[in-house]
Amino acid sequence: MNHTIGRHRRLYGLFHDTGTEKYRHDMVLDVTHGRTENSADLSNLEADELISHLEKLIQKPHGPTRSGVDYKGQQQRRRILSLCYNIGWVKWSEAAQKHQVDFDRLNGWMLKYGYLHKSLNDYSYKELQRLIVQFENMATSILTSQPQQL
């Protein structure tokens, strides 16, 4: 074998994960430019190239969702929504039979006080990092100024 056992295991794991096991000989032949179709004969560089290609096949797309919202910032947006529950910016939803974030109030705050003055879904991944700090500071000031209820 011309490459490490770790690379070989990773390669076959990716063949399995991508469902390309039955095409592995053709893929190896393509990566080696016709030199061999046996994956054991791959050099480290060729194995890395094939691994990189297979990893790209299984990665989830980053970019806008169908609604136009960036996937990458979803976890950060959820942090802001979680803070809305903590500070009481919620409304009762009869349809869902539970409290949900008061988006009118949230977007009103975003447009008036958010550092870029745009709605939550319009912030990019990098912009959300600064917005979260701003929102956490605001939430902390609200929570510390409210009298404690027992």
C-alpha positions as CSV (number, residue, x, y, z in Angstrom):
1,M,0.0,0.0,0.0
2,N,1.4,3.4,-1.0
3,H,-0.6,5.5,1.5
4,T,-1.2,5.2,5.2
5,I,-3.8,2.8,6.7
6,G,-5.6,5.9,8.2
7,R,-6.1,7.4,4.8
8,H,-7.2,4.0,3.4
9,R,-9.8,3.7,6.2
10,R,-11.0,7.2,5.7
11,L,-11.3,6.7,2.0
12,Y,-13.4,3.6,2.4
13,G,-15.5,5.2,5.1
14,L,-16.3,8.1,2.6
15,F,-17.0,5.6,-0.2
16,H,-19.6,4.1,2.1
17,D,-21.0,7.4,3.4
18,T,-21.4,8.8,-0.1
19,G,-22.8,5.6,-1.6
20,T,-20.0,5.5,-4.2
21,E,-18.6,2.1,-3.3
22,K,-19.5,0.5,-6.6
23,Y,-17.8,3.3,-8.5
24,R,-14.6,3.3,-6.5
25,H,-12.5,1.7,-9.2
26,D,-13.6,4.3,-11.7
27,M,-12.9,7.1,-9.3
28,V,-9.4,5.7,-8.5
29,L,-8.7,5.3,-12.2
30,D,-9.7,9.0,-12.7
31,V,-7.6,10.3,-9.8
32,T,-4.5,8.4,-11.0
33,H,-5.1,9.5,-14.6
34,G,-5.4,5.9,-15.8
35,R,-2.4,4.5,-13.9
36,T,-4.4,2.1,-11.7
37,E,-7.9,1.3,-10.5
38,N,-6.7,-0.3,-7.2
39,S,-7.1,2.1,-4.3
40,A,-4.2,0.4,-2.5
41,D,-1.9,1.7,-5.2
42,L,-2.8,5.4,-4.5
43,S,-0.1,7.7,-3.4
44,N,-0.7,9.9,-0.3
45,L,-1.3,12.9,-2.6
46,E,-3.8,10.9,-4.8
47,A,-5.6,9.5,-1.7
48,D,-5.8,13.0,-0.2
49,E,-7.3,14.3,-3.5
50,L,-9.9,11.6,-3.6
51,I,-10.7,12.0,0.1
52,S,-11.2,15.8,-0.4
53,H,-13.5,15.1,-3.4
54,L,-15.6,12.7,-1.4
55,E,-15.8,15.0,1.6
56,K,-17.2,17.7,-0.6
57,L,-20.0,15.3,-1.7
58,I,-21.2,14.8,1.8
59,Q,-20.9,18.4,3.2
60,K,-24.2,20.2,3.8
61,P,-24.6,23.3,1.7
62,H,-23.8,26.6,3.3
63,G,-25.5,29.5,1.8
64,P,-29.1,30.7,1.8
65,T,-32.0,28.5,2.7
66,R,-35.1,28.3,0.6
67,S,-36.3,31.3,2.6
68,G,-33.1,33.2,1.8
69,V,-31.7,32.9,5.3
70,D,-28.0,32.0,5.7
71,Y,-27.5,28.5,7.2
72,K,-24.2,29.4,8.9
73,G,-25.8,32.0,11.2
74,Q,-28.7,29.8,12.4
75,Q,-27.1,28.9,15.7
76,Q,-26.4,32.5,16.5
77,R,-30.0,33.5,15.6
78,R,-31.2,30.8,17.9
79,R,-29.1,32.3,20.7
80,I,-31.0,35.6,20.3
81,L,-34.3,33.8,20.2
82,S,-33.4,32.0,23.4
83,L,-32.6,35.3,25.0
84,C,-36.0,36.6,24.0
85,Y,-37.6,33.8,26.1
86,N,-35.4,34.8,29.0
87,I,-36.3,38.4,29.0
88,G,-40.0,37.8,28.4
89,W,-40.4,38.9,24.8
90,V,-42.9,36.2,24.0
91,K,-46.6,36.0,23.0
92,W,-49.1,33.2,23.6
93,S,-49.9,31.4,20.4
94,E,-53.4,29.8,20.4
95,A,-52.6,27.8,17.3
96,A,-49.4,26.2,18.7
97,Q,-50.7,26.3,22.3
98,K,-47.4,27.6,23.7
99,H,-45.4,30.8,24.1
100,Q,-43.5,31.9,21.0
101,V,-41.0,34.8,20.4
102,D,-42.7,38.1,19.9
103,F,-41.1,38.8,16.5
104,D,-42.8,42.2,16.2
105,R,-41.0,43.4,19.3
106,L,-37.7,41.7,18.4
107,N,-37.6,43.1,14.8
108,G,-38.7,46.5,16.2
109,W,-35.7,46.4,18.5
110,M,-33.4,45.2,15.7
111,L,-34.5,48.1,13.4
112,K,-34.2,50.7,16.1
113,Y,-31.2,49.6,18.3
114,G,-29.4,46.8,16.4
115,Y,-26.0,48.1,15.3
116,L,-26.8,47.8,11.6
117,H,-30.6,48.6,12.0
118,K,-31.9,45.7,10.0
119,S,-34.0,42.6,10.8
120,L,-32.5,39.5,12.4
121,N,-32.5,37.4,9.2
122,D,-30.7,40.1,7.2
123,Y,-27.6,39.9,9.4
124,S,-24.7,37.9,7.9
125,Y,-22.7,35.3,9.9
126,K,-19.9,37.8,10.8
127,E,-22.4,40.6,11.6
128,L,-24.3,38.3,14.0
129,Q,-21.3,37.9,16.3
130,R,-21.3,41.6,17.2
131,L,-25.1,41.7,17.3
132,I,-25.2,38.8,19.9
133,V,-22.9,40.7,22.2
134,Q,-25.1,43.8,21.9
135,F,-28.3,41.8,22.5
136,E,-26.7,39.9,25.4
137,N,-25.7,43.2,27.0
138,M,-29.3,44.5,26.6
139,A,-30.8,41.3,28.0
140,T,-28.4,41.4,31.0
141,S,-29.4,45.0,31.8
142,I,-33.1,44.1,31.6
143,L,-32.7,41.1,33.8
144,T,-30.6,42.9,36.4
145,S,-33.0,45.9,36.5
146,Q,-36.2,43.9,37.1
147,P,-37.2,43.2,40.7
148,Q,-36.8,39.5,41.6
149,Q,-40.1,37.6,41.9
150,L,-40.4,34.6,44.3
